[in-house]
Structures are given as C-alpha cells and as structure tokens.
Amino acid sequence: MIQVIFMGTPDYADSILQKLIDDDTTEVVAVYTQPDKPVGRKKVLTPPPVKVTAQKHNIATYQPARLRDADVVSELLKIRCDYIVVAAYGQILPREILDHAPCINLHASILPQYRGASPIQQTLLNGDKETGVTAMLMEEGLDTGDIIKIEKISVADDEMLESLFYRLTEVAADLTLDVVKNFNSYTPLPQDDSRATHCKKITKADGEVEFDDALTLFNKYRAFTPWPGIYLTSKLKLKKIALEDKTSHNEAGKIVSIDKDSIVVGCRVGSIRVYKVQPQSKKEMDVLAYINGKRLSVADYLS
C-alpha cells in the first residue's frame, strides 16, 4: 500500500484527494489544508473542500496557519509516508518537509510557463490553444522543481474558466495516481528557467475592462467568470457576452446594432455582443431591458 500525505485546499485539490482515496493501492494517512475561513456577507466560518472530504473518510486533518512553525514541522515528520502530494495548498513547504519524502506538486500549466497563482486564468487571458497539468518534484522555489510528467489538453477559443478548470482537474487527478504508482519509472527533468513565465494572484480590480480590444476583453470574460467578473468603470457588469469580430475599427463603447436579444458594442479594435448585464447593486438583467431603461439606442454609448 502506497502511503500519502496530501496537501491542498480548493475544489481542484479535493478532486485529486478523492481520486487517491478511491484507489485501493493508495492510503492517504494525513491531510493538510488551510484554516477555515469566513465566507459570504454573513462571514460564516467555512471549511475548505479538502477538509470536508478528509473528515468524511476519517482521515487525520491538520490546518496550521503556518506550515513552517517548528511544532507543525515536528508533528508532520512523525507521520510515515511514501510521498507527499501537493495541489493548490497555498503555503510554501519548508526544507525539512521537502526532505521527509518525495513531494509531488500538480500545477495546472505546462511548466515552466505560468508559474504562480493563476495559471488557468492566464491561459485564457492569453488565448492559448493548449494547456495542461505538470507533475513536478517540489523544491524551495515557486513551481521551479524538476518535471516528472506533463499531460496536455487543447483549449477552445470560447472555453470558459469553469469548463477548463473542470477538465484540468480531471487530468490532474489521473496524473497524480499515475505518478504515485509509477514514480520509479520516471526520470525527472530540470525546467528551462530561461522560458519561465509567471502569473499573479487574481484580484477584484483585475475585472475592470475597457472597450479597447474586443479579443482582450472577451478573454478577460472567459478568465474572470464567475469571479471577479468583468465590469466597466461605471461598475456595470457584463454578465454574458460573445466575441462579435476581432478586426473592425469603432468608437469605444458605441452601440453598433440592437437585435432581438442582444446588442453589438464597438471596441477600438473589434466588437462584442452583449446579452446580459448587471448594474451596481441590482440584479442581472437582459441588456435590452437595461438600454431601454437608460433610453439608449444605436450610436449611443454603453456605460
């Protein structure tokens, strides 16, 4: 039986954990995840998905605020394991833990591309046609370890974050099991640091858009739906849009046409079709209801 300590926090990690639990050749001996956090307007203290799954299966669960604390490290080193599997955990592993057993990280990009916190969003922001999951040996740097194996998938031009997230999660879960079971048959290879790119943690401010380049705007919509969403400087959220064209030249924000269920809005380069919007502090609505309420027509500006 292969014994594994698992470290992870969100849904992406939870699916990988469940795959390890379901396999009859692996035993998850302990789970490390982030502390419970307040969620929603009422700030209800909510456990991470990984904790819920671990406790459902009666797996010892630890939620240290700082993995680097001496007492936390000491406690972990007492747990025997063959591997430590890490997926979107959210903390850096100290050297003592890295030395305890081979630490395998599942990163949702084709490393060394998109090291960092938001590789799936960055794939969509850049309009990439291909992405994947990298299984790598962890070291003290951020996503810099030797590559064990990469699984690649194609990305459709209109694929949204939730769809890509789901597909990559499935890939990561299968890849984890493969690598853990066949670890000794792989030869980890160093990354080419000269090709490395990085991506930052997404913030709410990243969702603000302008009618500049239609393709850039559409890719932000793909990457930032459902959170943080995309919105204009007026705080009007663009809830459902499509790319109309990529090459025309227009006045930014001018309504080009009004159809039975949508409007076309010009960008300096290209145009987008808008179906649904959400004004600040109001519910989502059809864009036609919005422009009728604002008495906007063709040649007016969406704002």
Secondary structure, DSSP 8 states (H G I E B T S, - for coil): -EEEEEEE-SHHHHHHHHHHHH-TTEEEEEEE----EEETTTTEEE--HHHHHHHHTT--EE--S-TTSHHHHHHHHTS--SEEEEES--S---HHHHTTS-EEEEESSSTTTTEES-HHHHHHHTT-SEEEEEEEE--SSSS-S-EEEEEEEE--TT--HHHHHHHHHHHHHHHHHHHHHTGGG---B---GGG--EE----GGGGB--SSBHHHHHHHHHHHTTTT--B-TT--EEEEEEEEESS----TTBEEEE-SS-EEEE-SBSEEEEEEEE-TTS--EEHHHHHHHHT--TTSB--
